[in-house]
Amino acid sequence: MTALDAPRVAIEPRVKSVAVVVAPVAATPEVKTRASRSRRTVLLALALVVLANATLGVLGEYSPRLKDPAYGDKWAMFRRQLAARPGDKLVLSLGSSRTLLGFHGAHAENALGGGVVAFNFGTPAAGPVTELVYLRRLLDRGVMPDLLLVEVMPGLCADGPAGPAEQLTLTGERLCRSEVETVERYGFDPAAVRPAWRESAYLPWSKLRFQLLGRVVPSWMPWNLRFDWSRGADAHGWATPPRQEITPAERAEREANARTEYAGSLANVSPDGRPFTALRALLGDCQQRGIPTRMVLYPEGSSFRAMYPAGTGERFVAAARQLGDEFAAPLTDARDWLADDDMYDGHHMFKSGAQKFTSRLTTDVIAPALRRAP
């Protein structure tokens, strides 16, 4: 008999299903109390988060120091200078890192013999649009300079297909709502600016995290995310150059980096571009308020001047002079005021170069302008 022929035996399972009935246990008053407290705690925490987020968003709209520390740190230094010397005349300089490293306010004050506050409000990559935004912030706070020096940098006056180069640094989260409309008027991309501003207004704990962490624990972040560009400046806003001497090989390398950064933009410099329109608006604001203004084209080494396409530098200077004549804001072309050895990359000065440049600027421009100013 094979296995297939074996009789089939039905095996009855020994374990039968068992119905388990669990009687509900009434919650005790103590359990109810704990649950109620937990719900209240969670709701309170959520309310505090929403309130803190909203408060930070509102503060950011009214306090540029929170959203734009590069401006805010300079403003704090500047306000201390004004508070300490309320009766002195004010010479204020706006511009890019060329200004930041080049205009030595303390040196200018010494040369003028006292009675003047000379302050450097330069910040990296600040072209005409950033200068306009910063000037209007200062005017809104009642600042009225006896002389305003405005840097005009050809590379930052270029207007390419993507718009002004400075929109890469003056991003939407550094602006308040009215300033968003201003920068868009002068060529900034709304698709980049508006979402960044919106996040900074409605989700500030996330969008402004680098600005906030840069205040508390800057060492946790790389230098380009700290927003602390102005913190190393002296009491007059001038930043000490990172090096005071350099080898020929290092100079060649830095000049090559400057060529990579600016050679393309110099080909797009046009007096009909949107950065020039922003410069026109800035000069118009100054003229309307009676602020004596001078434009300054900062020193450039031979390596930097060689980057200009044929005739570009001359056309730029001619257009800037014409604009200056229109708004009574003459241009000082200081490109050849310094030797190559006074700069470490063809357009940023050593301390010695900054002192030489400031001395001549004080003699040729600042002192005569202050004598003529009402």
C-alpha positions as CSV (number, residue, x, y, z in Angstrom):
1,M,0.0,0.0,0.0
2,T,1.4,3.3,-1.1
3,A,1.1,6.6,0.6
4,L,-1.6,7.5,-1.8
5,D,-3.7,4.5,-0.7
6,A,-3.4,5.3,3.0
7,P,-6.8,6.1,4.6
8,R,-7.4,9.8,5.1
9,V,-8.0,10.7,8.7
10,A,-9.7,14.0,9.6
11,I,-7.9,15.6,12.4
12,E,-10.0,17.8,14.6
13,P,-8.1,20.8,15.9
14,R,-7.7,20.8,19.7
15,V,-7.7,24.5,20.1
16,K,-11.0,26.2,19.5
17,S,-11.5,29.9,19.0
18,V,-12.0,31.8,22.2
19,A,-13.9,35.0,22.3
20,V,-12.2,37.6,24.6
21,V,-14.2,40.4,25.9
22,V,-12.4,43.3,27.4
23,A,-14.6,45.5,29.5
24,P,-13.9,49.3,29.1
25,V,-12.1,50.9,31.9
26,A,-13.4,54.2,33.0
27,A,-10.7,56.9,32.9
28,T,-9.9,58.2,36.3
29,P,-10.0,61.9,37.0
30,E,-6.2,61.9,37.3
31,V,-5.8,60.5,33.7
32,K,-8.3,63.1,32.4
33,T,-6.3,65.9,34.0
34,R,-3.0,64.7,32.6
35,A,-4.5,64.5,29.0
36,S,-6.0,67.9,29.3
37,R,-2.7,69.4,30.5
38,S,-0.9,67.7,27.6
39,R,-3.3,69.2,25.0
40,R,-2.9,72.6,26.5
41,T,0.9,72.4,26.5
42,V,0.9,71.4,22.8
43,L,-1.5,74.1,21.8
44,L,0.5,76.7,23.8
45,A,3.7,75.6,22.2
46,L,2.2,75.9,18.8
47,A,0.8,79.3,19.6
48,L,4.2,80.5,20.8
49,V,5.9,79.2,17.7
50,V,3.4,81.0,15.5
51,L,3.7,84.2,17.5
52,A,7.5,84.2,17.5
53,N,7.5,83.6,13.7
54,A,5.1,86.4,13.1
55,T,7.0,88.8,15.5
56,L,10.3,88.0,13.7
57,G,8.7,88.6,10.3
58,V,7.3,92.0,11.4
59,L,10.6,93.0,13.0
60,G,12.4,92.1,9.8
61,E,10.3,94.5,7.8
62,Y,11.1,97.4,10.1
63,S,14.6,96.5,11.1
64,P,17.1,96.1,8.3
65,R,19.7,95.1,10.8
66,L,17.9,91.8,11.3
67,K,17.6,90.9,7.7
68,D,20.7,92.6,6.3
69,P,23.5,92.4,8.9
70,A,26.0,93.9,6.4
71,Y,24.0,97.1,6.5
72,G,22.9,96.8,10.1
73,D,26.4,96.5,11.6
74,K,27.5,99.6,9.6
75,W,24.4,101.5,10.8
76,A,25.2,100.7,14.4
77,M,28.8,102.0,14.0
78,F,27.5,105.0,12.1
79,R,24.9,105.9,14.7
80,R,27.6,105.8,17.5
81,Q,29.7,108.2,15.5
82,L,26.8,110.7,15.1
83,A,25.8,110.4,18.7
84,A,29.4,111.1,19.9
85,R,29.8,114.2,17.7
86,P,26.4,115.8,17.0
87,G,27.7,119.2,15.8
88,D,30.2,118.0,13.3
89,K,29.8,118.0,9.5
90,L,29.1,114.6,7.9
91,V,31.0,113.1,5.0
92,L,29.4,109.8,4.0
93,S,30.7,107.3,1.4
94,L,28.7,104.6,-0.3
95,G,30.1,101.9,-2.5
96,S,31.4,98.4,-2.9
97,S,34.4,96.6,-1.4
98,R,36.6,99.1,-3.2
99,T,35.1,101.7,-0.9
100,L,35.1,99.4,2.1
101,L,38.9,98.9,1.8
102,G,39.7,102.3,0.2
103,F,38.1,105.2,2.0
104,H,39.9,105.7,5.3
105,G,37.6,107.9,7.3
106,A,39.9,108.5,10.2
107,H,42.7,109.5,7.9
108,A,40.3,112.0,6.1
109,E,39.2,113.5,9.5
110,N,42.8,114.0,10.5
111,A,43.6,115.7,7.2
112,L,40.6,118.0,7.6
113,G,41.7,119.0,11.0
114,G,38.6,118.1,13.0
115,G,35.0,119.1,13.0
116,V,34.0,116.4,10.5
117,V,32.7,112.9,10.8
118,A,33.9,110.9,7.8
119,F,32.2,107.5,7.6
120,N,32.7,104.6,5.2
121,F,29.4,102.8,4.4
122,G,30.9,100.5,1.7
123,T,29.7,96.9,1.6
124,P,30.9,94.1,-0.8
125,A,29.3,94.0,-4.3
126,A,27.3,97.2,-3.7
127,G,26.5,98.7,-7.1
128,P,24.0,101.5,-8.0
129,V,20.9,99.5,-6.9
130,T,22.3,98.6,-3.5
131,E,23.6,102.2,-3.0
132,L,20.1,103.5,-3.8
133,V,18.5,101.1,-1.3
134,Y,21.0,102.0,1.4
135,L,20.7,105.7,0.8
136,R,16.9,105.6,1.1
137,R,17.2,103.7,4.3
138,L,19.5,106.3,5.7
139,L,17.3,109.2,4.5
140,D,14.3,107.6,6.1
141,R,16.2,107.7,9.4
142,G,16.9,111.4,9.1
143,V,20.5,111.2,7.9
144,M,21.4,114.3,5.9
145,P,25.1,114.3,4.8
146,D,27.0,117.5,4.2
147,L,28.7,115.6,1.4
148,L,27.9,112.2,-0.1
149,L,30.5,110.3,-2.0
150,V,29.1,107.7,-4.4
151,E,31.3,105.1,-5.9
152,V,30.7,104.3,-9.6
153,M,32.2,100.9,-10.5
154,P,32.0,100.0,-14.2
155,G,31.8,96.3,-13.5
156,L,28.7,96.8,-11.3
157,C,27.1,99.2,-13.8
158,A,26.9,96.4,-16.4
159,D,23.5,95.2,-17.5
160,G,23.5,91.7,-18.9
161,P,20.6,89.6,-20.1
162,A,20.0,88.3,-16.5
163,G,20.0,91.8,-15.0
164,P,22.5,93.6,-12.7
165,A,25.3,91.5,-11.2
166,E,24.6,92.8,-7.7
167,Q,21.3,90.8,-7.5
168,L,23.5,87.8,-6.7
169,T,24.3,89.4,-3.3
170,L,21.4,91.7,-2.6
171,T,19.0,88.9,-2.4
172,G,15.3,89.1,-1.5
173,E,15.6,88.1,2.1
174,R,17.8,91.2,2.8
175,L,15.0,93.5,1.6
176,C,11.6,94.7,2.9
177,R,8.6,94.8,0.7
178,S,8.9,98.3,-0.7
179,E,12.6,97.6,-1.5
180,V,11.6,94.5,-3.5
181,E,9.6,96.7,-5.8
182,T,12.5,99.1,-6.1
183,V,15.1,96.5,-7.1
184,E,12.7,94.9,-9.6
185,R,12.3,98.3,-11.2
186,Y,16.0,98.3,-11.9
187,G,16.3,94.8,-13.4
188,F,16.3,92.3,-10.5
189,D,14.5,89.0,-11.4
190,P,11.1,88.9,-9.7
191,A,11.1,85.1,-9.8
192,A,14.1,85.1,-7.5
193,V,13.5,88.2,-5.4
194,R,9.9,87.8,-4.4
195,P,9.9,84.2,-3.2
196,A,13.0,84.9,-1.1
197,W,11.4,88.0,0.4
198,R,8.1,86.1,1.0
199,E,9.9,83.3,2.9
200,S,11.8,85.9,5.0
201,A,8.5,87.6,5.9
202,Y,6.4,84.5,6.6
203,L,9.0,81.8,7.5
204,P,11.8,84.0,9.0
205,W,13.1,81.3,11.4
206,S,14.0,79.2,8.3
207,K,14.9,81.8,5.7
208,L,16.9,84.1,8.1
209,R,18.7,81.2,9.9
210,F,22.1,82.2,8.5
211,Q,21.7,85.8,9.6
212,L,20.5,84.7,13.1
213,L,23.2,82.0,13.5
214,G,25.8,84.5,12.3
215,R,25.0,86.6,15.2
216,V,25.2,83.9,17.8
217,V,27.6,81.2,16.6
218,P,29.4,82.5,13.5
219,S,32.1,79.9,13.8
220,W,29.6,77.1,12.9
221,M,29.2,78.4,9.4
222,P,31.5,79.1,6.4
223,W,32.5,82.8,6.0
224,N,30.2,83.4,2.9
225,L,27.1,82.5,5.0
226,R,27.8,84.6,8.1
227,F,26.6,88.0,6.8
228,D,29.3,89.5,9.0
229,W,31.2,91.5,6.3
230,S,30.9,94.7,8.2
231,R,31.8,93.5,11.6
232,G,35.5,93.7,11.2
233,A,35.5,97.4,10.2
234,D,36.9,100.1,12.4
235,A,34.8,102.8,14.1
236,H,34.7,104.8,10.8
237,G,33.5,101.8,8.8
238,W,36.8,101.2,7.0
239,A,37.9,97.5,6.8
240,T,41.5,96.6,7.2
241,P,42.7,94.7,4.1
242,P,43.4,91.0,4.7
243,R,47.0,91.4,3.7
244,Q,49.6,94.2,3.9
245,E,52.1,92.7,1.6
246,I,52.0,90.0,-1.1
247,T,54.4,88.0,-3.3
248,P,54.5,88.5,-7.1
249,A,53.0,85.1,-7.6
250,E,50.1,85.8,-5.2
251,R,49.5,89.1,-6.9
252,A,49.4,87.4,-10.3
253,E,46.9,84.9,-9.0
254,R,44.6,87.5,-7.5
255,E,44.7,89.6,-10.7
256,A,43.7,86.5,-12.7
257,N,40.8,86.0,-10.3
258,A,39.7,89.6,-10.8
259,R,39.9,89.1,-14.6
260,T,37.7,86.0,-14.4
261,E,35.2,87.9,-12.2
262,Y,35.0,91.2,-14.2
263,A,36.2,90.8,-17.8
264,G,32.8,89.6,-19.0
265,S,30.7,92.3,-17.2
266,L,32.9,95.1,-18.5
267,A,31.8,94.2,-22.0
268,N,28.2,94.9,-21.0
269,V,28.7,98.4,-19.5
270,S,26.1,100.7,-21.0
271,P,24.8,104.2,-20.0
272,D,21.4,103.0,-21.2
273,G,21.3,100.0,-18.8
274,R,19.2,99.6,-15.7
275,P,22.1,100.1,-13.2
276,F,22.7,103.6,-14.7
277,T,19.0,104.2,-14.3
278,A,19.3,103.4,-10.6
279,L,22.3,105.8,-10.4
280,R,20.2,108.5,-12.0
281,A,17.5,107.9,-9.3
282,L,20.0,108.1,-6.5
283,L,21.4,111.4,-7.8
284,G,17.9,112.7,-8.3
285,D,17.1,111.9,-4.6
286,C,20.2,113.8,-3.5
287,Q,19.4,116.8,-5.7
288,Q,15.8,116.9,-4.5
289,R,17.0,117.0,-0.8
290,G,19.8,119.4,-1.5
291,I,22.6,116.9,-0.6
292,P,26.0,117.9,-2.1
293,T,27.1,114.8,-4.0
294,R,30.3,113.6,-5.8
295,M,30.8,110.5,-7.8
296,V,34.1,108.7,-7.5
297,L,35.7,106.1,-9.9
298,Y,38.1,104.3,-7.6
299,P,41.8,103.4,-8.5
300,E,42.5,100.6,-10.8
301,G,45.8,98.9,-11.5
302,S,47.2,98.4,-15.0
303,S,46.1,94.8,-15.1
304,F,42.5,95.8,-14.4
305,R,42.4,98.7,-16.8
306,A,43.7,96.4,-19.5
307,M,40.5,94.3,-19.2
308,Y,38.3,97.1,-20.7
309,P,37.2,96.5,-24.3
310,A,38.5,99.2,-26.6
311,G,36.7,102.5,-25.8
312,T,34.6,101.1,-23.0
313,G,36.3,102.9,-20.2
314,E,36.2,106.2,-22.1
315,R,32.5,105.9,-22.9
316,F,31.7,105.0,-19.3
317,V,33.6,108.1,-18.0
318,A,31.9,110.3,-20.5
319,A,28.4,109.0,-19.6
320,A,29.1,109.4,-15.9
321,R,30.4,112.9,-16.4
322,Q,27.3,113.8,-18.4
323,L,25.1,112.4,-15.6
324,G,27.1,114.3,-13.0
325,D,26.6,117.6,-14.9
326,E,22.8,116.9,-15.1
327,F,22.6,116.5,-11.3
328,A,25.4,118.7,-10.1
329,A,27.4,115.7,-8.9
330,P,30.8,115.8,-10.6
331,L,32.8,112.7,-11.3
332,T,36.3,112.2,-10.0
333,D,38.1,109.7,-12.2
334,A,40.8,108.3,-9.8
335,R,41.7,105.2,-11.8
336,D,45.3,106.2,-12.2
337,W,45.9,107.7,-8.7
338,L,47.8,104.7,-7.3
339,A,50.6,102.4,-8.4
340,D,50.1,98.7,-9.0
341,D,52.0,98.0,-5.7
342,D,49.3,99.9,-3.7
343,M,46.8,97.2,-4.6
344,Y,46.8,93.5,-4.1
345,D,44.6,92.4,-7.0
346,G,44.4,95.4,-9.4
347,H,41.5,97.2,-7.7
348,H,41.5,96.5,-3.9
349,M,44.0,98.6,-1.8
350,F,46.4,97.9,0.9
351,K,46.3,100.1,4.0
352,S,49.1,102.3,2.6
353,G,47.2,102.6,-0.7
354,A,44.0,103.5,1.2
355,Q,45.8,106.3,3.0
356,K,47.4,107.7,-0.1
357,F,44.1,107.6,-2.0
358,T,42.1,109.2,0.9
359,S,44.7,112.0,1.3
360,R,44.3,113.0,-2.3
361,L,40.5,112.6,-2.3
362,T,40.4,114.8,0.8
363,T,42.5,117.5,-0.8
364,D,41.0,117.5,-4.3
365,V,37.4,116.6,-3.6
366,I,36.2,116.6,0.1
367,A,37.7,119.8,1.4
368,P,36.6,122.0,-1.6
369,A,33.1,120.5,-1.5
370,L,32.7,121.2,2.2
371,R,33.8,124.8,1.7
372,R,31.2,125.3,-1.0
373,A,28.4,123.4,0.9
374,P,25.7,125.5,2.6
